[in-house]
Amino acid sequence: MLRRALRLGLGPGLLGRGLGTHRESSTLGKAEGSGGYRGSGVFPISSHVTFSTRGPGPRWEDSGSLGAGDWHGKVSEIKKKIQSVLPGGAWSPLCDTSHLPPEHSDVVIVGGGVLGLSVAYWLKRLEKRQGAIRVLVVERDHTYSQASTVLSVGGIRQQFSLPENIQLSLFSVEFLRNINEYLAVVDDPPLDLQFNPSGYLFLASEEGATIMENNVKVQRQEGAKVCLMSPEQLQKKFPWINTEGVALASYGLENEGWFDPWCLLQGLRRKVQSMGVLFCHGEVTRFVSSSNHMETAIGEKVTLKRIHEVHVKVDHSQEYQPVECAIVVNAAGAWSGRIAELAGIGKGPSGTLQGTKLPVEPRKRYVYLWHCPQGPGLEAPLVADPSGAYFRREGLGNNYLGGCSPAEEEEPDPGNLEVDHDFFQEKVWPHLAQRVPAFETLKVRRAWAGYYDYNTFDQNGVVGPHPLVINMYFATGFSGHGLQQAPAVGRAVAEVMLEGHFQTINLSPFLFSRFYLGEKAQEHCII
């Protein structure tokens, strides 16, 4: 019964049906349970429960935080004590508290990268009335020095194997090409993403040729402009390529290339701030939630949870600020698995929905920048070799970016972002030099490392609500293609939160429930 119900899809959106923070000033109302499909809309409940943060009700799983009244009382008491020992008159604050998060917010987004910011943008853009939804974004790396967004190579493509990924990228490229129609801010200069539409060029061996043909068929059906090339056609168009071992190539003719990730990040951040989104530089350390033990119509026992408070530890402080909330969005990228664990996800008997973990973990990837005076010219696309090595041009001075994903048994330690230069010499450069003979004489100028939010289950994104923690939503696990799909994913998550279902693109195959059901949405075109 539970498995069948999980396949039925989503229910009413939490924001759309009025699940709020229970403040009198809130624009969102209380949430009430009902018979039939409730919560995240995944199974019929045999009892009626009203979720509330006040009065008698569900059992609290955590405690020790100050309530709103206690908090104001403590602050007032401290003010009086300080004022009593200071000369002069009225109270004036001794420190700036503007960096602290608000005491309550309708939506708390954990992760301020492009995915989290895109969710914030679409929530504000799609809200029924301006200012109706209060959104807080919590980001622990306020410099973005380790953010996957800014450490990526900034590519966008439609050459995927799944229709959903192709649709996501088609939507996102339209967003990027018209960026100032979406993200313009009055009196601020227009954004320049420096989009370079040079395309992607995938190379396939004899073994991979049939798979490539099938992928291209799907891509064309979804509206992507992709052509197949024989080795002879490939050599004619790109004479600097050695076609040895290449049986077939696929080349993106439109809407593929690369852009400036930092510009997109800053553009989204600037825009959502202008729309009233609040930011906090800190780390989420705890969720306070209530739980309800219930039975389905046929007697299966389940436990529903709802998060009521997010505890945020602000920078340079050992204390936390509790933020009362209605919804939490887990857009923490490589660290989203840890955030899910904080909410109790995966903490249950093995083989049960309760015990199903979010299978997202950090994977370290290296990016190398090299110079080669005789390398490919301005017409060069991003090239993905059958070996897994890839490269693209960077700027106009015969500089190139590239790398290669390691074999599973050679995954580097994600505990730091140190670069393994031997990896380039042993695993990357030989393949580059074999495919582009001019790269025999390349010189590496610098290198860096970044994180993939790697979905170990099927290397695909996780989008939408958790079936048991009814007010946690996901936008994570894209395994390297989250940046390019962020505009579309943000809209999809906002649609589910507001309306209870996907509208623009149906991303039901990317729901969390697939991990419990064992139904992979396997993406085969991962670089």
N, C-alpha and C positions, 0 to 999 in steps of 0.2 A: 504493500500500500504506500509506504513512504517513498520507495523508489519511483513508483508510478506518479505520485503527486509531484515529486521533484521535476519530472519531465514536463509537467503541465505549464511551467513557466512562472511569470511574475504576477504579483497582485498589485493592489493600489499603492501608489508612491507614498512614502511616509510624509514628505512635505505636502504633497497634493491632498492627502486626506487629513492634514492638520495636526501632525505630531509636533509639538513644540516644547519649549523649555519650561513651560508652566509659570512664566512670569506674567504679571498683569500687563506689563508694557509690551509683551511679545505680540507679534502680528500673527503668530501661529497658535492654534488652540491645543486642547488636550487630545490625547489619543485614546480611543476605546477599542477594546477587542470585541469580536463578534463571532458568531458561529460561522462555519464554512471556512473559506480561505482568509487568513489574516497574517499580520506580521509581514514577512517577506513574500507571502502568497504561495507557500510551497506545500502545505498540507492542511487537511481539515482538522479543526480543533473541537474536542467534544465539550469543552467548558468555556465559560465567558469570563474574561479577565480584563480589568481596567488597569493599564499601566499608569502610574503616577509617582512623582517624586515626593509626594506629601501624604501624610495620614497613613492609615493602615493599608497594607497591600503586600506586594511581593517581598521576599526576604532579600536584604541587602548582603552583598558578598564582600564588601569592603567598608571600612569606617575610618574615623580619625580625622576627617577633613572638617574644616569650619563651614557651617552653613552661611548663607548670605547675611543673615541678621547678626550672627556671631562675629563674622568678619568685620562688619561695619562697627560693631561695638568695640572690638579690640583696637581698631584704628583710632576710634574716638578717644578711647582710654589712653592710648599712647600719646596722642596729640596733647591731651590735657596735662599729662606728666611732663612732657617736654616744655610746654608753654609755662608751666609753673616755675621752671628753673631758668627761663630766659628773661632778660630784661625787655621792656617795651610792651607793645600792645598785642594786636591780633596775631593769630596763628599764620605762619607762612611755612610751606613745606621745606624740609631740609634737603630733600633729594628729588630727583626727577623720576616719577613712576610711569612715565608714558611708555616705557619699554615693556611694561607688564601686560599680559593678556587681559581681556575683559572678564568679568565674573560670569558672564553667560553669553552664549552665541547659539544661533539656530543650527549652524553647521560648523564643525571643526574639521579642517582638512589637514591631515598629518603629511607633510611633505610639500615644499614650496618650489619644486621643479616645474617643468613645463606641463606635466600631467596634472599636478595639483592646481596649478594656476589656470589651466584650461577648464577644469571643473568649476573653479570659482567664477571664471568669466561667463561660462554658459549658464550657471545658476542665476547670476545677476542679469544676464541678457534675457533669459526666459521667464523671470519672475513676473507674476501677474501685475504687480504694482511696484513702482520704483521704491526701493528701500524696504520691501516686504520681508526679505530674507537677510538675516545677519550672518556674515561669513567670516570666520577667522582662519588664517593660514599659519600653521606652526612649522618653522624650518630651523633645524639645529645648526646648519652650516650657512650662516648669513652671508659669507663671502662667496659661497658657491665654489670654493676652491677644489672640492672633491665631488662636485655634482656630476652625475652621468651626462646631463645635458651639455655642459660646456666642454667636457672632455671627449665628446664624440667627434666623428668626422662629418656630421651634419648631412648625411645622405637622405634622399627620398626617392622611392621607387614604387612601381606597381607590380613588379615581377615577384609575386608570391604564388604559393600553391593553393591557398584557401581563398574563396570568394570574399569572405568577410575582411581579410587583410587587404585585398585589392580595393574593395569599396572604401575602407578607412583611408587608404592613401590617396585615392581619387578625391575624396572630400577634402582631405588636408591640403593637397596641392592647390586646390581652388582657393582655400583659405589663405595659403601663403602667397599665392600670386596676387591676391587682392587684399593684402595684409592691412593696408591703411583704411580700407572700407570697414574693417572689423575693429582695429585697434587704435585708430586715430584718437588723439586727446587734444582738446582745444588749446591753442597757443603753444603746443609742443611741436617740435620738428617731425616730419614724416619718418617712418621707419624705412631702412634700406637693408633688406635681407641678403643682398648680393647673391640672389638666386642664379645659379649657373646651370642651365638646362642641357647639359652635355650627355645625359642619359647614363644608363647602366648597361654593361656588356657582360653577360654570363657566358662562360665557356663550359662545354660539356664533353666528357670523354665518350667513347663508344658505349660504355656501361650506363652513362647517365643521359644519353640522347633521347630515349623514349620518354623518360620522366620529364625532360625539358619540353618535348613536344606536347605532352599532356598539360603541363603547366601553362604553356603559351595559349593553348586552346581555351583554358579557363580564363586567362587574363583577357583575351579578346572578347569572350562572351560578356565579361563585366565592363567592357568599354575601354580597356587599356590599349594603347597603340604600341604594339610590340611586333617585331619581325624576326623570322628565323633566317640564319645565314649559314651557308655551307663554308667549309674551310677556304675554298677558292674565293668566295665573295668576301669573306673576312679578311683575307690577305690583300685583296684589292682595295678595300675601304681603309684598312689600317695596316699599311705595309711594315710597320715597326713590330708587328706581332709575329712570333714564331708559332705556326699552327700545328706543330708536331704534337700528336696525342689529342688533338681537338677534332671531334666528329661533328659537332653542331654548336652554334652560338645563337643566343637570343639578345636582341638589342632594343632598348626602349627608345621610341621615336619622339615621344612627347611627354612632358610633365615628369621627367626624371632628371636627377642631377644632385646638387648639393647647395647648401645655404649656410648662413651664419647663425649657429645655435644661440650664441650669446645675445644677438639682436632680438631673436624671438622671445627668449626668456625675459629680457628687460622690457620688451614691448608689452608682453602679457602682464608683467608686474605693474608697469606704469598704468596700464588701462584699468586693471581691477582695483587699484588704489583709487583711481578717479571715480570708480563706481561704488566706492564705500567699503570695499573689503579691507579688513584689518589684518596686520601681520604681527607675528611674535617670533623673536629669535630665542628659541629654547628647545628643549627635548621633552617629548611625552614619556612619562615614567610610569603611569598607572591609569587604569580605568576603574571607575566605581560603577557597578552595575547591579541590577536586580535579576533574579531568576525565577522562573515559574515551571514547575514540573507538571506535565500534562500527558494526556493520552490522545491518540488519534481515534477516529471513529471505529477502528477495528482493534483498539487496545494496545497499539504500539506506544511505548513510553518515550517522550522527548522532553528536552529542557530548552525553553526559550529564554534568551537573555536580552536585556536592553541596557545600553550604556547611558548613565545619567551625568557623569562627570568625567572630565579629562584633566589629569594632573600634569601641569607643565612646569618643568624645572627651567627657570630662565638662566641666561648666561651669567657667569661670575656670581652665582648664588647657590647655597645649599638647600634653599627652601623652594617650595613649589607653589604655584597658583592654581587653585581648582577652578575649572571652567565648566559651568553647567551647560548642557547641550542637548539637542534633539537627535542629531545625526553626526556620525564620524565617517570621514572618507579616508581610507587607507591608501595614500599615494606616496608611500615612503620608499618607493623604488627598491633598491637592493636590500633594504632593511625592513621591508614590509612584512616579512615572515615573523620578525621579532615583535612588531606592532600587533600582528594577529595573535601571537602567543599571549601578549599582555591582556588581550580581551578574552582569553580562555579558549581560543580556537585551537582545536587539535588536542585538547586535554580531556580525553575520554577513552573508553575502551577501543582497542584496535579493531578496525573493520566497521566501526559505526560512524554515522555522520558527525556525532559529537567528537570522535577521535580523529577526524580527518583534518590534517594540517594544511596550511597554505604552503605549497611546495615552491616557494620563491626564496632564493639565496643569492648572496653576492658572488659574482664571478669576475675575476680581474682580467682585463684585456689591455694589451699594449698597443700604442699607436706610435709609429716612427715617422719622422720627417727627414727626407733625404734630398740631395741635390744631384742632378745628372744633366750636364750641358747638352748631351746628344739624345736626351730622352724624348718621349712622345710630345707632340705639339699641342696647340690650343684645342684641337678637335678631339682630344682624347677623352673618352668617357671614364666612368668608374668601372674598372675591370675586376671581375671575380673569377679567379682561376679554379679549375677542378680540384686543385690541391688544397683549397681553402684560403690561399693568399689573395689579397686584394690591394688595389692602389687607386688613387685618383690624383689629378693635378691639383696643386695648391698655388694659386696666384699665377703670375705671368713670368716668373724667373726660373723656369725649369726646376721647380721644387715639387715634391710629391709626398703625399701621405699614404700610409698603408700599414698592413699588419696581417695577422692570421690567428684564428682561434686555435688554441691548443687541443690536443687529443684529451679525451676524458681522463685518462690516467696521468696526464701531465698538467692538470689544472694547477696554476700557481696559488700560493697562499694569499687569500684575500684580506689578511690582517693588516696589510699596508699597501701603499701605492708605489713601491719601489719598482724600477724598471729592470728587467732582465735583458741586458744587451746581447748576451750570448744567444738568447732565443732568436733574435733577428739573424745573427750570423749562421745559425744552424738550421732554423726552421722556416725562415721567411725569405731571406736573400737568395738561396739556391733556386727556389721556385720563381722568384721575380726575374732572375737572370736567365733562367731557362725560357721563360715566356717572352721577355723583352730583352734581347741580347745587349742593348745599350746599357741596361742596368748592371752589367758586369763591372762597370767603373763608378757606380754611384758612391756617394759619401754621405753617411748619416750625420745630420746636423744636430738633431735633438730628438727626444722621445719622452712620452709620458704614459701613465696608466690611468684607467678609469674602470668603473663598475658596470656590468650588465645586471639588471634585475632578472636573474635567470630562472625561468620556470622549468624545473627538472622533470615535470610530468610530460609536457608536450611543446615546450618552447613558445608558448603563446600567451597572450594577455589574459588577465582575470578582470572581469568587468561586472559591476552590479552588486546586489546585496548578498550578504551571507544568509543562508537559510535559517540559522538558529540565533545568531547574534543579530537581531532583526534591524538594528539601526547602524550597522557597519557596512559600508559600501567599499568596493575595491576599484582601483585604477592602477594596476601594477602588473609585473611579470611579463613584460613584452620582449624580454630576452634580446635587446639590442635595437628594436625598431619602435620603441615608445616615443622617441623624439618626433619622428616623422608622422606618427599617427595621433599625436597629442590633441590637435584641434578637433578631430572627429571623436576621439575617445571621451574628451571632456564633455562634448555635447551629449553623447550616449548616456553617460553616468547622470548628467543633469536631467535628462528626459525620464530616466527610471525613477529618480528621486521625486520629481515633480508630478509625473503622470502614471507611474507604476509599470511602464513598459517602454521598450525601445521603439522609437518612431522613425528616425532618419535612416538608420542602418540596424538590422536585426542582429544583435550580438549574443543571442541566446546560447550558441555553442561555447561562449567564453565565460559562462556563469560558473561560480565556485562549485556548484553541485556536481559538475562533471568529474571532479576528483574522487568523490564518493562513489559515483556511478561507474567509474572506470572508463569513461567515454572520452577518448583523446580527440582534441582538435589539432591534429598534428600539422605543423608548418614545416615544409621540407626546404624552403629557400631561406636559410639562416646563414648570415655571413659572420 
